[in-house]
């Protein structure tokens, strides 16, 4: 963080000096030493305020970077969870299809059993015997 701060302060200083050289300052010959001291004091206070703001901004930037990393990690976890759920759904679909096929097989088997019982009853009646399956 210190190196980032140093770079930022250096760049800002260079930009400020460049702007200052472009401006023309008319000398004021009626400036007293007290005015110069007051002005110097104000500049020092302002510089400290700016340095404090810069530190605060750098801390906020670092915090935002941490938060961004947390969000990226959370996003990665969500992607993995989504992939796991997709696999689970695909497995459930396969199992459902197997159960549907098995159910179809059993239904067909039962229908065939009903047909066979009716056929047996018909043959028994033709042969002169009682029905073996009375509800058919």
N, C-alpha and C positions, 0 to 999 in steps of 0.2 A: 504494500500500500504506500510506503514511503517513496518508493521509486516513481510510482504513478503520480503522487503528489508533487514530487520534485520536477518531473517532466511537465506537468500542468502549469506549475508556477513559472518555470523557465519560459515556456511557450507564451504564456500570458504576458510576462515581462517584456519579451522580445516584441510582441505585437504592440504593447503599450508604448514602448520606446519608439517604434516605427511611426506610430500615430503622432507622438509628441514632436518628432522631428519635422513632420509635415505642417504642423501648426506654427504660425509666427506669433511670437510673444513680444509685446511691446514692453520694454522695461519701464517700471514705475520708480522713478527716482525718489519719491516721497515715502518710501516704505521704511518703517522704523524697525529696530531690532525686536521689539516686543511683538510687532505684527508678524515678523518672520518666525519668531518662536511659536506664536499661536498657530500660524499656518503649518509649521513643522509638526506641532503636536496633533493638529487635526489630521494631517496626512498619516501620521503614525497610527492614530486611532483607527482611521479608515482602513489602513493596511491590515491591522490586526483583525478588524471586523471581516474583511475579505478573506483572510486566511482561515478564520473560524468558519465562515460560510463554505469555503472550499473543502475543509475537512469534513464538514457535515454532508456536503454533496458526495464526497468520495465514500463516506460510510453508507449513505443511501444507495449509491451505485453498487457497492459490495453486497449490500442486503438484497437488492434487486437481482443481482447475479446468483446469489444463493437460492432465492425464491424460484428463479428460472430453472436452476438445476433440479430443485425439488419437483417442479412441474414436469420437467422432462422425464424424471424417474417415475413419477406417478403415471405419466402417459405410457411409458414402457410397460409398467405393471398392468395397466388396463388393456393394452394390446395382448399381452400374454393371457390374461383372464378371458378376453374375448376369444382368442384362439382355442383355449381349453373348452369354453362353452360351445364353440362351433363343433369341436370334436365330439363332445357329449351329445349334442343334438344329432349329429350324423350317426352316432352309435344307436341312439334311440330310434331314429328313422329305420335303420337296418333291423333292429330288434322288432319294431312294429311290423315291418314287412314280413319278417319270419313268422310272427304270431298270426298275421292275416292269412298267410299261406297255410299255416297249421290249422287255423280255424276253418278255412275253406275246405281243407282235406277232411276234417271231422264232419262238417256239414254234409259234404258229398257222401261220406261214408254212412251217415245216418239216413240220408235220403235213399241210398241204395238198400239199406237194411229194411226200410219201410216197404220198398218195392218187393224185396225178396219175401217178406212176411205176407204181403198180399198175394204174391204168386203161390206161396205155400198154402195159404188158405184156399185159393181157387182150386189148386190141385187136390187138396184134401176133400173139398166139397164135390168135385167131379168124381172122385173115387168113392164117394159115399160116406165119408167121415165128417166129424164135426171140425169146425174151425179151431186151429190151435191158438190163434191170436184174435180174440173176439172183438177187440177195439179197432181192428183194421178194416 
